[in-house]
Amino acid sequence: MSTERGQRFLKELPELNQDLPCAPKIIAQLFTQTVPWSTDSNEDIATTVARDQGLTARVLTLANSAHYGLKDSITTIPRAVSLMGLDEVRSMVLMVAALGVASSLKGRDDFELAPYWRHQVLTGIAAEALAKEIMANAAELGIDEQLDPSECYTTGILHDLGKAITAIHRPESWQSIVHLAQSRGLSHSDAEIRYWGMDHGVIGGMALVAWNLPATITEPISRHHAPNSSTPSHRLGAQLLHTADALALLTDNPEALIPGPWPEFLDTWKIDQEQFLADLAIRAEEPRATSLIAQLDN
């Protein structure tokens, strides 16, 4: 293990071109403009998006996909904001960013892109559903923390960003980690820790900090493989993302052996695993999921 190699990579992350569809500062500005307490108008948001023609086209393509199920065509960003609301536009911008990173891996034979993107989408859907269920029963469960289902959905879409960034910017390290996991029978995150003392959650979280995203997103992503090590104020979010990750994996591979304390969290939240997995399998085949998965090919 070379922790020095890993720490050097983390220090370089803010300066790396992460193959985004637009500059990180535009993403950060749009996130700020679309929070519930923003005083910016729809036109202000549209002006920011319009600074990058590629982002504008991608946002409108996604807005008109079956993912949102809107009957009328959307041809302008102000109309997208007015029809979908700030939460959806914020999630959409970050999905476009995640797609931009993932799409740069097309054609690579050492990175299984389609399963990767499908897993991001399913984890987002699982995280959103878990957040809704937990918040609906918060009083009964004795939970004081607040979870925003839309934000949990976003963390799910972004949670394995660190894998893509590693494959793009450290391809030799990526290949070494994959080989280590396969040859030693390790999980990918355990192989990463053995290789350079950190897992992809930390890498992805650090990249998102460079985008100036809030800790409610970056902290759960950083700790989704070690949720109980998260700071108390973000521990529930990390536990939820850890659990959503496991349930998304089980949706595609019911026989998978997934390490971690996620079964304990389901028990604590009084969520029936079999029923949740059955519901998630249905959601995975609905237009909201399939159309977003298909965006990878656009």
C-alpha positions as CSV (number, residue, x, y, z in Angstrom):
1,M,0.0,0.0,0.0
2,S,1.2,3.5,-0.8
3,T,-0.7,6.1,1.1
4,E,1.7,8.7,-0.3
5,R,0.5,7.9,-3.8
6,G,-3.1,8.2,-2.8
7,Q,-2.6,11.5,-1.0
8,R,-0.8,12.9,-4.0
9,F,-3.8,12.1,-6.2
10,L,-6.2,13.7,-3.7
11,K,-4.2,16.9,-3.7
12,E,-4.3,17.0,-7.5
13,L,-8.0,16.5,-7.8
14,P,-9.1,20.1,-7.6
15,E,-6.8,21.0,-10.6
16,L,-7.7,18.0,-12.8
17,N,-10.0,18.4,-15.8
18,Q,-12.7,15.9,-14.8
19,D,-14.2,15.7,-18.2
20,L,-17.3,17.6,-17.3
21,P,-19.7,19.0,-19.8
22,C,-19.0,22.5,-18.4
23,A,-16.7,24.2,-15.9
24,P,-17.1,23.2,-12.3
25,K,-17.8,26.8,-11.3
26,I,-20.9,26.8,-13.5
27,I,-22.2,23.7,-11.8
28,A,-21.4,25.3,-8.4
29,Q,-23.3,28.5,-9.4
30,L,-26.3,26.5,-10.6
31,F,-26.4,24.5,-7.4
32,T,-26.4,27.8,-5.4
33,Q,-29.1,29.3,-7.7
34,T,-31.5,26.3,-7.3
35,V,-31.5,25.8,-3.5
36,P,-34.9,26.5,-1.9
37,W,-33.8,29.8,-0.4
38,S,-32.3,31.2,-3.6
39,T,-33.6,34.6,-4.7
40,D,-32.5,34.1,-8.3
41,S,-35.2,34.0,-11.0
42,N,-35.8,31.4,-13.6
43,E,-34.2,33.8,-16.1
44,D,-31.1,34.1,-13.9
45,I,-30.7,30.3,-13.9
46,A,-31.2,30.2,-17.6
47,T,-28.5,32.8,-18.1
48,T,-26.0,30.7,-16.2
49,V,-26.9,27.6,-18.1
50,A,-26.7,29.5,-21.4
51,R,-23.0,30.3,-20.7
52,D,-22.3,26.8,-22.0
53,Q,-24.2,25.7,-25.2
54,G,-23.3,22.0,-24.6
55,L,-24.8,22.1,-21.1
56,T,-27.9,23.8,-22.4
57,A,-28.5,21.2,-25.1
58,R,-27.9,18.3,-22.6
59,V,-30.2,19.8,-20.0
60,L,-33.0,20.2,-22.6
61,T,-32.5,16.7,-23.9
62,L,-32.8,15.3,-20.4
63,A,-35.8,17.5,-19.6
64,N,-37.6,16.1,-22.6
65,S,-36.8,12.5,-21.9
66,A,-39.3,10.0,-20.5
67,H,-37.4,10.4,-17.2
68,Y,-39.6,13.5,-16.4
69,G,-42.7,12.3,-18.1
70,L,-43.8,15.8,-19.3
71,K,-46.4,16.0,-22.0
72,D,-45.3,19.2,-23.6
73,S,-41.9,19.8,-25.2
74,I,-39.5,22.0,-23.3
75,T,-37.5,24.3,-25.5
76,T,-36.1,26.8,-23.0
77,I,-34.4,26.6,-19.6
78,P,-36.8,29.1,-17.9
79,R,-39.7,26.8,-19.0
80,A,-37.8,23.8,-17.7
81,V,-37.4,25.5,-14.3
82,S,-41.0,26.6,-14.1
83,L,-42.4,23.1,-15.0
84,M,-40.0,21.0,-13.0
85,G,-39.1,23.2,-10.1
86,L,-35.7,24.0,-8.5
87,D,-35.1,20.6,-7.0
88,E,-35.5,18.8,-10.2
89,V,-33.3,21.3,-12.2
90,R,-30.6,21.0,-9.6
91,S,-30.6,17.2,-9.7
92,M,-30.7,17.4,-13.5
93,V,-27.6,19.6,-13.7
94,L,-25.7,17.3,-11.5
95,M,-26.9,14.3,-13.5
96,V,-25.6,16.0,-16.6
97,A,-22.2,16.4,-14.9
98,A,-22.1,12.8,-13.9
99,L,-23.0,11.7,-17.4
100,G,-20.3,13.9,-18.8
101,V,-17.7,12.2,-16.6
102,A,-19.0,8.7,-17.4
103,S,-19.3,9.3,-21.2
104,S,-15.6,10.0,-21.4
105,L,-15.0,6.3,-20.6
106,K,-16.8,5.1,-23.7
107,G,-14.8,2.6,-25.6
108,R,-12.5,1.6,-22.7
109,D,-12.2,-2.2,-22.4
110,D,-11.0,-1.9,-18.8
111,F,-14.2,-0.1,-17.5
112,E,-17.7,-1.6,-17.7
113,L,-19.5,1.6,-18.4
114,A,-23.1,0.4,-18.9
115,P,-23.3,-1.5,-15.6
116,Y,-21.6,1.4,-13.9
117,W,-24.2,3.9,-15.0
118,R,-27.1,1.6,-14.4
119,H,-25.9,1.1,-10.8
120,Q,-25.7,4.9,-10.3
121,V,-29.2,5.3,-11.4
122,L,-30.6,2.4,-9.3
123,T,-28.7,3.7,-6.3
124,G,-30.2,7.1,-6.7
125,I,-33.7,5.7,-6.9
126,A,-33.1,3.5,-3.9
127,A,-31.7,6.4,-1.9
128,E,-34.7,8.6,-2.7
129,A,-37.1,5.8,-1.7
130,L,-35.3,5.1,1.5
131,A,-35.3,8.8,2.4
132,K,-39.0,9.1,1.9
133,E,-39.7,6.0,4.0
134,I,-37.4,7.1,6.8
135,M,-38.8,10.6,6.9
136,A,-42.4,9.4,6.9
137,N,-41.7,7.3,10.0
138,A,-39.1,9.7,11.6
139,A,-41.2,10.4,14.7
140,E,-41.8,6.7,15.4
141,L,-38.1,5.9,14.7
142,G,-36.9,8.7,17.0
143,I,-35.0,10.4,14.1
144,D,-34.5,14.1,14.4
145,E,-32.3,14.6,11.4
146,Q,-33.8,15.8,8.1
147,L,-33.2,14.0,4.8
148,D,-34.1,15.6,1.5
149,P,-35.2,12.8,-0.8
150,S,-34.2,14.8,-3.9
151,E,-30.7,15.4,-2.5
152,C,-30.4,11.7,-1.5
153,Y,-31.3,10.8,-5.1
154,T,-28.4,13.1,-6.3
155,T,-25.9,11.5,-3.9
156,G,-26.9,8.1,-5.3
157,I,-26.3,9.2,-8.9
158,L,-22.9,10.6,-7.9
159,H,-21.8,8.0,-5.3
160,D,-19.3,6.1,-7.5
161,L,-17.9,9.2,-9.3
162,G,-14.5,8.4,-7.7
163,K,-14.3,5.1,-9.7
164,A,-14.8,7.0,-13.0
165,I,-12.3,9.7,-12.0
166,T,-9.7,7.1,-11.1
167,A,-10.1,5.2,-14.4
168,I,-9.9,8.5,-16.4
169,H,-6.9,10.1,-14.6
170,R,-5.0,7.1,-13.2
171,P,-5.7,4.3,-15.6
172,E,-2.7,2.3,-14.4
173,S,-3.9,2.5,-10.8
174,W,-7.4,1.6,-11.9
175,Q,-6.2,-1.5,-13.6
176,S,-4.0,-2.4,-10.7
177,I,-6.9,-2.1,-8.3
178,V,-9.2,-4.2,-10.5
179,H,-6.5,-6.9,-10.7
180,L,-5.9,-6.8,-7.0
181,A,-9.6,-7.2,-6.3
182,Q,-10.0,-10.1,-8.7
183,S,-6.8,-11.9,-7.7
184,R,-7.3,-11.6,-3.9
185,G,-11.1,-12.0,-3.9
186,L,-11.6,-8.5,-2.4
187,S,-14.3,-6.0,-2.8
188,H,-13.4,-3.1,-5.0
189,S,-13.3,-0.7,-2.1
190,D,-11.1,-3.0,0.0
191,A,-8.7,-3.4,-2.9
192,E,-8.5,0.4,-3.2
193,I,-7.7,0.7,0.5
194,R,-4.9,-1.9,0.2
195,Y,-3.6,-0.2,-3.0
196,W,-3.4,3.4,-1.8
197,G,-5.1,3.8,1.6
198,M,-8.5,5.2,0.5
199,D,-11.5,4.2,-1.5
200,H,-13.4,5.7,-4.4
201,G,-15.9,7.4,-2.0
202,V,-13.1,9.7,-0.7
203,I,-11.9,10.4,-4.2
204,G,-15.4,11.3,-5.4
205,G,-16.2,13.3,-2.3
206,M,-13.0,15.3,-2.7
207,A,-13.8,16.0,-6.4
208,L,-17.3,17.2,-5.5
209,V,-15.8,19.5,-2.8
210,A,-13.9,21.1,-5.6
211,W,-17.2,21.7,-7.3
212,N,-18.3,23.6,-4.2
213,L,-21.1,21.2,-3.4
214,P,-22.4,21.1,0.1
215,A,-21.4,18.6,2.8
216,T,-24.9,17.1,2.8
217,I,-23.8,15.6,-0.6
218,T,-20.0,15.3,-0.3
219,E,-19.9,13.7,3.2
220,P,-22.2,10.8,2.5
221,I,-20.4,10.0,-0.7
222,S,-17.0,10.2,1.0
223,R,-18.1,7.7,3.7
224,H,-20.6,5.4,1.9
225,H,-18.3,2.4,2.4
226,A,-17.6,3.4,6.1
227,P,-20.9,5.1,7.1
228,N,-20.4,4.9,10.8
229,S,-17.1,6.8,10.6
230,S,-19.0,9.9,9.2
231,T,-19.4,13.0,11.3
232,P,-22.6,12.8,13.5
233,S,-24.4,15.5,11.5
234,H,-24.0,13.5,8.2
235,R,-24.0,9.9,9.5
236,L,-27.6,9.2,8.7
237,G,-27.0,10.3,5.1
238,A,-24.0,8.1,4.8
239,Q,-25.8,5.1,6.3
240,L,-28.7,5.7,3.9
241,L,-26.3,5.9,0.9
242,H,-24.4,2.8,2.0
243,T,-27.7,0.9,2.3
244,A,-29.0,2.2,-1.1
245,D,-25.7,1.1,-2.7
246,A,-26.2,-2.5,-1.3
247,L,-29.8,-2.7,-2.3
248,A,-29.1,-1.5,-5.9
249,L,-26.4,-4.2,-6.2
250,L,-28.8,-6.9,-4.9
251,T,-31.4,-5.8,-7.5
252,D,-29.2,-6.8,-10.3
253,N,-27.5,-9.7,-8.5
254,P,-29.7,-11.2,-5.7
255,E,-26.9,-13.7,-4.8
256,A,-24.3,-11.0,-4.2
257,L,-22.5,-11.0,-0.8
258,I,-22.3,-7.4,0.1
259,P,-20.2,-6.5,3.2
260,G,-21.1,-3.7,5.6
261,P,-23.7,-2.9,8.3
262,W,-26.5,-2.1,5.9
263,P,-28.8,-5.0,7.1
264,E,-28.6,-3.4,10.6
265,F,-29.7,-0.1,9.3
266,L,-32.7,-1.6,7.6
267,D,-33.7,-3.3,10.9
268,T,-33.3,0.1,12.7
269,W,-35.5,1.8,10.2
270,K,-38.0,-1.0,10.2
271,I,-37.8,-1.5,6.4
272,D,-38.5,-5.0,5.1
273,Q,-35.6,-5.9,2.8
274,E,-37.6,-8.3,0.5
275,Q,-40.4,-5.9,0.0
276,F,-38.1,-3.0,-0.7
277,L,-36.1,-5.0,-3.2
278,A,-39.3,-6.1,-5.0
279,D,-40.4,-2.4,-5.2
280,L,-37.0,-1.4,-6.4
281,A,-37.0,-4.0,-9.1
282,I,-40.2,-2.5,-10.4
283,R,-38.9,1.0,-10.3
284,A,-35.8,-0.2,-12.2
285,E,-38.0,-1.0,-15.2
286,E,-40.1,2.2,-15.2
287,P,-39.5,5.0,-17.7
288,R,-37.9,7.2,-15.1
289,A,-35.1,4.7,-14.7
290,T,-34.8,3.3,-18.2
291,S,-34.8,6.7,-19.9
292,L,-32.1,8.0,-17.7
293,I,-30.0,4.9,-18.2
294,A,-30.4,5.4,-21.9
295,Q,-29.0,8.9,-21.7
296,L,-25.5,7.4,-21.6
297,D,-25.9,6.7,-25.3
298,N,-27.0,10.2,-26.3
